[in-house]
Amino acid sequence: MNFIKKALLVFLASLSVSVAAQSYPSGPVRLVVPYPAGGGVDAMARGVAEKLGKMWGKPVMVDNRPGAATIIGTDYVAKSAPDGLTLLFTSDSSITSNPHLYAKLPFDALKDLEPVTQLIDLPLIVVVNPAVKARTMSDLIALAKAQPGKLNYASFGPGSQPNLLFETLRLQTGAAIAQIPYKGIAPALNATLSGETEVTLGGANWIGHYKSGTLRPLAVDRTKRIPIMPDVPTFSEAGFPGLNLRSWFGLFAPKGTPQATLEKVRADVVTMFKDPEFIAKEVTAFGYAEVGSSPKDFKAFVQSDFEYKAKMIKAADIKVE
């Protein structure tokens, strides 16, 4: 009899989870992007919001909450109700870099947020203003050494990927390129386009600038060349095999969000990634690689990247507070 009761309880519990998943979302969903409008994170978030909104039959809105190196928007989600109606759409910096850069954060990235799914693996490209007389990474390093204090790079803020890259290069090569921090990738792009800074990290979505010659790509942070930019060498091919920024976009929910909701969102993201039109428009056009990992696998990946970024930031001796 006890066995029958236990089996019935398990069945009822699984049934309630299934019903909860099927009824999600119960209302409008907010995708919080802790970056300004116009950058790569924001652009993809809008494509995802539009697609999921159609799939769910409910509004999915992008809510830009930039500031304080993504801390403001991330904290907002960490303190939101765990009902699945507020999700964080962000990059690795918010989750696996900031905790090692700031002595005090208003949230614990690993404890206060539930990993939902890694959306994409993100290639970043070292780009220079065409006035810079460098056509390779070696040229850039040589130029920085020959003219100390002349070159500046646009970062997305202290501890961002450009900051990690150029501080690591300084340690490896002795070439010092000064950081000028901006409030996101879009203003960093504009600064490098205008010549206010000489170099930054960009995405493959800037391909129009590369083709027109308003920016010159030097190397891509990937183990293989990306298909839409086959002529741009990898860091390893450019002579820097140890460099790897491990950049990505992912979805997170407030701690305590039901597992069924996390699995539902992830399953619908996987379905979204099976749409050739969506993939062509939002993923391959930008040189991204879709992932769609499970909450469990993404949690393990986040933990691994957290430890990796800790070592990288410590080695580069980057401090914010």
N, C-alpha and C positions, 0 to 999 in steps of 0.2 A: 504493500500500500504506500509506504514512504517513497519507494522508487517511482510509483505512478504520480504521486504528488509533485515530486521534484521535477519529473519530466514535463508535467503540465505547467509548472512555474517557468521552466526554461522556455517552453513553447510560447507562453503568454508574454514573456519578456522579449523574446525575439520578434513576436508579432507587433508589440508596441513600438519597438525600435524601427521596424519596417514601416509602420504607419506614420511614425514621426518623420522618417526620411521622405516618404511620399508626399507629406503635407508641406515640406519645406520648399520655398520660403513662405512664411505666413504673411509677409508684407514686403514693402520696398526694402531693398538691400543697399547698403552704403559701402562702396569701396574707398577706403581712406588711403590716399596717396600722400606720403609725407614729403613731397617734392613740389616745386612750382609747376604750373602748367607749361607745356611745350617741350619737355624733355622726353627721353626714351621711356622712362617708367610711366609717365603720364600718358604717353601716346598709346602704349600697349594696354594700359588699364582701360582706356576708353574703348578700344576694340573688344576687349574681354567683356566689359560691362554691356556693350551693345549686344553681343552674341548671347551671353547668359540671360539677359533680359528677355530676349526672344524665346529662349528655351524654357524659361521659368514662367513666362507670362506675367511677370511683375517688374516694376521699374528697378533698374540697377544703376545707381548714380555714383559718379566719381566725385569724391570730396577731397580737394587739395588742401592739405594742412601743412605747408612747409614751415621751416624755421628750426633753428638750434640743431643743425646737422641731422635732421629728420626726427629729433627727439619729441617734438611737439605732437606730430601726427601719430607716432608710435605709442606714445603715452596715452593718447586719447583712446586708441583701440584697446590697449591693455586694461583700461579702466571702464570699458563699455560693458553692457549687459551681455552675458554669454549665450545669446539666442541665435547666433549665426546671421543676424541682420546687419552687423557691423564687422567688416573684414579689412585686414591690412594688406595692401598691395605694395610691396616694397622690394628693395634690393638688399644684397648681403650687408652693406654698410650699417644699416639700422640694427641688425640682429647680431652679427658676428664680429663687427669691428668696433662699434661705439662702446660696448662694455669694457674694452681694453684701453680706450682713449680717455674716458671721463671718470673721474674719481667718484662722482655721485650721479646716478641716474634715478629718475622717479619710478622706474619699473625694473624688473628683472627679465631680460629678454628670453631666457630659457625657461623661467618658471611662470611668467604671467601671460604668455602667449602660446597658443596651440598651433604647431605647424600643420597646415592643411595639404599643400602640395607645392613642390618646386615647379614653377611654370616653364622657365627656359634657362638654358645655359647661354651666357652672354659674352660674345667676343668684344674686346676693346682694342682700339687701334691708336697707336701713337701717330699724331698728326701735327704738321707744322704749317705755319703761314708760308706761302710760296716765296716770300722775301728772304726766308732763312736759307742759307746756302748749305743745306744738308739733304741728301737724297737717301741716306741709309742711317740706321741707328749708330753705326760706327762714326759716320760723319758728324752726327749730332753730339756725340760724346767728345770727339776731337775738338769741335767748335767750342763747346762749353769749357774745355780745358784751356784752349788757346785764348779765349776771351772771358776770363772769370768775371762774374757779376753782370754780364750783358744779357744773358738769356733768362726769361721768366716762363713759368708754366702756369696755366690756369687749372686750378683744382676745383672740385665741387665742395670744398670745405676741408678743414683739417681732418686727417684720417681717411679721406676719400681715396678711391683707387688711384688717381693721379699722384696724390701725396705719397701713398705707399710705393708706387712704382719709382718715382724720381728720387725718393730718399733711399730706396734699395739700390738704385743705380749709383747714387753718390757713394754709398758704402763700398760697392763692388768696384767702381772705376775711379773714384776721386773727382768726378765731374759734378760740380755744384750748379744746379739750375734752381733759381729762386721761385718759391711758391707765391702765387697771388690767388687767394681763395675767393670763390664766388658762391652764390646761393643755389647752385644747381648746374646741371650739364648744359642747359640752354644758354645761360649767360656766359659760361666758360667757352662755349662754341663761338658766341658773338665776339668775345674778347680776342680769340685767336684769329677769327676772320678779319677783324679790324686791324690787327697788328698790335693791339694793346698788350697782348702776350704772344710769345713766339711758338709755343707748343702746348698741347693738351692731349687728353685721351678722348677719343670719339667712338661712335658706333658705326656699324655698316650702314645704318639708316641715313648717314650723311653722304651717301655715295654720289649724290648730285654734285656736292662740292668737290669731291675727288675727281669726278669726270670733267668738271668745268675748270679745274685747276685752281680754285680758290682756297683749297686745302690740299696738302700733299701727305699721303699716308706713308709711313715708314715701316711699320711692323705690326702684326696682330698677335694678341695674347691668346693663342690657341696652339694645340699640339699639331693641328693640320691647317693648311690654308683654307679659307672659307670660299665656298663656290662662287659667290657673287663678286669676289675680289681675288681672283686666282693669282694675280701678279704681285700681291703683297705678301712678303715672307713672314713666317712665324718668328717669335722671339728667338727660338732655338736656331732657326736658319740665319737669323740676323746676328748670331754670335753670342746670344744670352740665354743659354739653355736652362738656367736655374730660375728664370722668372715665370711666375704663375700667379695671377691675381685672383683666380677662382671667383669670377663674377657671375651673379645669377639674379633672377626675379622670383619671388615666391608669394604665396598667400598664407596669411596667419589669421587666427581667430582669438578672441579673449579666452583666457583659461577657464575651464569649466564648460565650454561649449560641448554639447552632446557628441559622442563619437559618431553616432548615426548621421549627424549634420555634416561633420567633417568628411565622412566617407561619401555622402551625397554630393557635396561640392566637388570633391576630387573626381568622382565618377563623371560628373557633368563636364568638368574640364577635359577629361580624357575624350569624351564624346565630341567636345568642341574641337579638339586636336585632330579628329578624324575627318573634319570638314576641309576638303582640299582648297576651297575658296578662302576660308579663314586662314589656313596655314600659309597660303601664297601671299596673302595681303598683310598679315600681322607677324609672321614668323620668318619665313625664308627670305622675304624682301629685305629684311634687316640683318640677315646673316645669323639669326638666332637658331638654336636647336631646341625643339620642344622636349619636355621631360614628362610632366604629369605623374610624379611619384606618389605613392600612397602616404597617408599621414605618418605611418610608422617608419617608412623608409626615409621620408623627408626629415623626420625628427632625428634620426641617426646621422643623416647628412649634415644637418645644422650643427649638431654637437661636434662632428668631425671638423667642420669649417671653423667653428668657434675656436677650437684648439689650434688649428692651422693659422688663423689670423692673429691669435695671441703671440705665437712664435714670430710671425712676420713683423708685427708691430714692435715687439720687443727688440728684435734684431735691428730694425730701422731706427730705433730710439725715438719714436714719434710720441709726443706728449701734448695733450690739449689742456688738461687741468691737473 
